[in-house]
Amino acid sequence: MILNITDAAKHQITEMMKEEDNENIRLRFGVKGGGCSGLSYAMGFEDEINEELDLLEESNGIPVVVNRQDAAIIEGTTIDFKQNMMGGGFTIDNPNAIVSCGCGSSFKTATNAGAPDPNC
């Protein structure tokens, strides 16, 4: 399994999916270049899959789409949702990340450093 979605994240994602009002919606999770450390996480909803480029799996009942190129970079990643007095947000724990920035959304791996965003 590429991704692990905790129960707290599942609850939040399920609520967000209901707002999309599309029964074919799936969570898309991946990476893109940029951020302080060179790579950033990308998360959103999508209802189309490119069977040549994408992998479809299910984690904790949530359908997840991952680009095949991103799979090795994010394999074993856990998505959680933390709530506190200041609000809430998703947290990403990627065992492949060797360096993460303070914001927690930018990282690099031993084999994929990406290009840091000079504006960070």
N, C-alpha and C positions, 0 to 999 in steps of 0.2 A: 504494500500500500504506500502510495507516495505521500499522502497527507493524512494527518490525524486531526479530527475536529472534536473538541471537547463538548460536553453537554451544554456548557454555558454558551459557547460559540454557536452550537447547533440551534439553541433557542433563539438567539439574536438573528442568525442568518434566516431561519424559518420565518420569523416575523417580517424581515426585510423582503423576503421572497413573496410573501402574501401581498405586500404593497405593490409589487410589480404586476400583479393580475395577469400572469401568463403561466399556464400549466406546463409549458415546455422549458421554463427558465432553469438554468444551472449556474452554479458558482464557478467562475473562472478565476484560477489562481496561477500566478506566474511571476516572472521577474522581467525587469527592463533595465537598461543602462541608465546611470545617473545616481544622484544622491551623494552624500558626503563620502561614502566608502567605495562607490563605483557601481553597485547594483541596488535596485530598489524593488520592493514587492509591489505587485499589481493584483488587485482584487476587485471583482465586479460581477455582474450578472450577464448571461448571454443565452440566447435560445438556439443558436446555430453551432454546429460542430464541423470542422474540416477533418474528415476521417483520415486523410493523409498526414496531417500535421498535429492533430490533437489526440490525447488519450482521455477516455471517459472512465471514471471510477466513482464509487460511492464511499463516503466516509461518514459514519454515524448517521446514516439515512439521508445525507445531503449529496445530490449528484454534483460531481466536480469535474471540470474540464481543465486539463493541463496541456500546454504545448509540449510536444515530445522533446524539444531542445531544452526546455526548462526542467524536465523531470529529474535529471541527475543532480541538478543544483538544489532542488527543494525536497528531494527524497527524504522521508522521515520527519518532515516538518510538522509541528503541532500548532494549530490555530486555536487560540483561547479568547475569551471575552472577559475582561475585568471591569467591574463596576466599583466606583468609589464616590466620595462626596463631591468630587469635581466633575463627575459624569462617568462615562465608560468608553471603552475602546477595545479593539482587537489587539492581541499580542501574538507575535510570531516567534516561535522557538525553532530555529533551523540548526540541526546538529552539524551541518556542513559549513556554516559560517565560521570563519576564523577571526574576523574582525567585524564589529557592528558599531554604528555611530550612536550617539547619545539619544537620538530620537527613536531608535529601535526599528526604523523602516529601511535603513540603508546598511549594506553589508558587503563583504567579499568572501570568496571561498579560496581554497588553496589553488584551484585550477581556473577560476573565473574571477578576475579582479574588476572587470568593467572599467569604465572611464569616469572618475569622480566629476561631479558637477562643480564647476568653479564658483558658483553662486552660493554654495552651502557655507 
